[in-house]
């Protein structure tokens, strides 16, 4: 299929495609074309295509997808779709004057058997892009440990459903996002409130239940 035939996957907002199920309605050939034709900067799109092909469990398509990734020397994020699904337990903040942003950074540098990908979760009054630049600038005084060497990119689809959060509760939302992603992701780093058991059941009850169920 020609690249021009993939306008919905290549040009529509990925977050919206995931919310409406449009991405998962794509054909196998469309998903494979994403793997073949996406730019390296479209890392999330490529990873979702790979995850969806794997989910459909059609062995010939999986083999072709893996060959494409090998030929392009691209390593998709194996848990990205499941991590996005885990965020369904979160309830978004209300109100229109939320001024802080949660953000999620993909990072490597891990050597466990689940692969080298992990996440760093934070919250900021700046834009996620500005905070990412600080984190990944060598010698920057506001960079988190390991991110100048191992920070890869922002993962925008994992900032859902928070994105913008109220300043007064920003650390609560940062902690909740961190905990939700830790249900799936092999390694999650960043600040977290240690007293979350005292307020999380009321603040994010579905997340608290998911955490209890995992124990």
C-alpha positions in Angstrom: 0.0 0.0 0.0 1.3 3.4 -0.8 2.1 5.8 1.9 -0.6 8.2 0.7 -3.1 5.6 1.6 -2.3 5.8 5.3 -3.4 9.3 5.9 -5.4 8.3 9.0 -2.5 6.6 10.7 0.3 8.9 9.6 -1.4 12.3 9.8 -4.2 12.1 12.4 -3.5 12.7 16.1 -2.3 9.4 17.5 -3.9 10.1 20.9 -7.3 10.6 19.3 -6.9 7.5 17.1 -6.2 5.4 20.3 -9.2 7.0 22.1 -11.6 6.3 19.3 -10.3 2.9 18.4 -9.4 4.0 14.9 -5.9 2.8 15.2 -7.0 -0.7 16.2 -9.4 -0.9 13.2 -6.4 -0.6 10.8 -5.7 -3.6 8.6 -2.6 -5.8 9.0 -1.2 -4.4 5.8 -1.6 -0.8 7.1 0.1 -1.6 10.3 3.0 -3.3 8.4 3.3 -0.2 6.2 3.6 1.9 9.3 6.6 -0.2 10.3 8.1 0.1 6.9 7.5 3.8 6.2 7.3 5.7 9.5 10.1 8.1 10.4 12.3 7.3 13.3 10.7 10.3 15.1 7.4 8.5 14.9 8.5 6.0 17.6 5.2 5.8 19.4 3.3 5.2 16.2 5.7 2.4 15.2 5.5 0.8 18.6 1.7 0.8 18.6 1.7 -0.8 15.2 4.1 -3.5 16.4 2.1 -4.2 19.6 -1.2 -4.4 17.6 0.3 -6.9 15.1 1.5 -9.0 18.1 -1.8 -8.8 19.8 -3.6 -10.2 16.7 -1.3 -13.3 17.0 -1.1 -14.1 13.3 2.3 -15.8 13.0 3.2 -14.8 9.4 2.4 -11.1 10.1 4.4 -11.2 13.3 7.4 -12.7 11.5 7.2 -10.0 8.8 6.9 -7.2 11.4 10.0 -8.5 13.2 12.0 -8.7 10.0 11.0 -5.1 9.1 12.2 -3.9 12.5 15.4 -5.9 12.3 16.1 -4.5 8.8 15.5 -0.9 10.0 17.4 -1.5 13.3 14.4 -0.2 15.2 13.3 -1.7 18.5 9.6 -1.1 19.3 8.5 -0.7 22.9 6.9 -4.1 23.6 4.7 -2.9 26.5 3.5 0.5 25.1 -0.1 -0.6 24.2 -0.5 -2.3 27.6 0.9 0.7 29.4 -1.6 3.0 27.6 -4.5 0.6 28.6 -3.4 0.7 32.2 -4.1 4.4 32.3 -7.8 3.6 32.0 -7.9 3.3 35.8 -7.1 7.0 36.2 -9.6 9.8 36.5 -8.7 13.1 34.9 -8.7 16.4 36.8 -11.7 18.7 36.4 -11.5 22.5 35.9 -10.1 24.6 33.1 -7.3 26.5 35.0 -4.9 23.6 35.4 -1.4 25.0 34.8 1.0 22.1 35.4 1.8 19.3 33.1 2.6 15.7 33.8 5.2 14.2 31.4 6.6 10.8 30.6 10.1 10.2 29.2 11.2 7.0 27.6 14.7 6.0 28.7 17.2 3.2 28.4 20.2 2.1 30.4 18.5 -0.9 32.0 19.7 -4.4 31.6 16.9 -6.6 33.0 15.5 -9.4 31.0 12.4 -7.4 30.0 14.4 -5.2 27.8 16.2 -1.9 28.2 13.2 0.4 28.0 11.9 2.2 31.1 10.1 5.4 31.9 10.7 8.6 33.9 7.6 10.3 35.2 7.5 13.9 36.3 5.3 17.1 36.6 6.3 20.6 35.7 5.0 24.2 35.4 7.0 24.4 32.2 6.1 22.7 28.9 7.0 19.0 28.7 9.3 19.9 25.8 11.2 22.4 27.9 11.5 20.0 30.8 12.7 17.2 28.5 15.5 19.5 27.2 16.6 20.3 30.7 16.6 16.6 31.7 18.6 15.5 28.7 21.2 18.4 28.7 24.5 17.2 30.0 25.5 19.1 33.2 22.1 20.8 33.6 21.4 21.4 37.2 17.7 20.4 36.8 18.4 17.1 35.0 17.3 13.9 36.8 20.0 11.3 37.4 20.7 9.2 34.3 18.5 11.2 31.9 21.3 13.1 30.1 22.8 9.8 29.1 19.6 7.7 28.8 16.6 10.0 28.1 15.2 9.1 24.6 12.0 11.0 23.9 8.7 12.1 25.4 5.9 9.6 25.2 2.9 11.8 24.7 0.3 9.0 24.6 1.2 8.0 28.1 0.5 11.5 29.5 -3.2 10.7 29.0 -5.6 11.4 30.7 -3.8 14.0 32.9 -1.8 16.3 30.6 -2.7 19.4 32.5 -3.2 19.2 36.3 -3.9 21.7 39.1 -0.8 23.1 40.8 -2.1 22.3 44.3 -2.4 18.6 43.6 0.4 18.2 41.1 2.4 15.8 43.3 -0.7 13.6 43.7 -1.2 13.4 39.9 2.5 12.7 39.4 2.4 9.9 41.9 -0.8 8.4 40.5 0.6 8.4 36.9 3.8 6.8 38.2 1.9 4.1 40.0 -0.5 3.4 37.1 2.4 2.9 34.7 4.2 0.7 37.1 1.4 -1.8 36.8 2.8 -2.7 33.4 6.2 -1.0 32.7 9.3 -3.0 33.9 11.0 0.1 35.3 9.5 3.5 36.3 11.6 6.2 38.0 10.9 9.7 39.2 9.5 11.3 42.4 6.7 9.7 44.2 4.8 10.6 47.4 5.5 7.9 50.0 2.2 8.6 51.8 0.0 7.7 48.9 -1.8 4.9 50.8 -3.4 7.6 53.0 -5.0 9.6 50.1 -4.9 7.5 46.9 -8.1 5.4 47.8 -10.2 8.5 47.7 -8.2 10.4 45.0 -8.0 7.6 42.4 -10.1 4.7 43.7 -9.8 2.6 40.5 -6.0 2.9 40.6 -6.0 1.8 44.2 -8.1 -1.2 43.4 -5.8 -2.1 40.5 -2.8 -1.9 42.8 -4.5 -4.0 45.4 -5.4 -6.6 42.8 -1.8 -6.8 41.6 -0.5 -7.6 45.1 
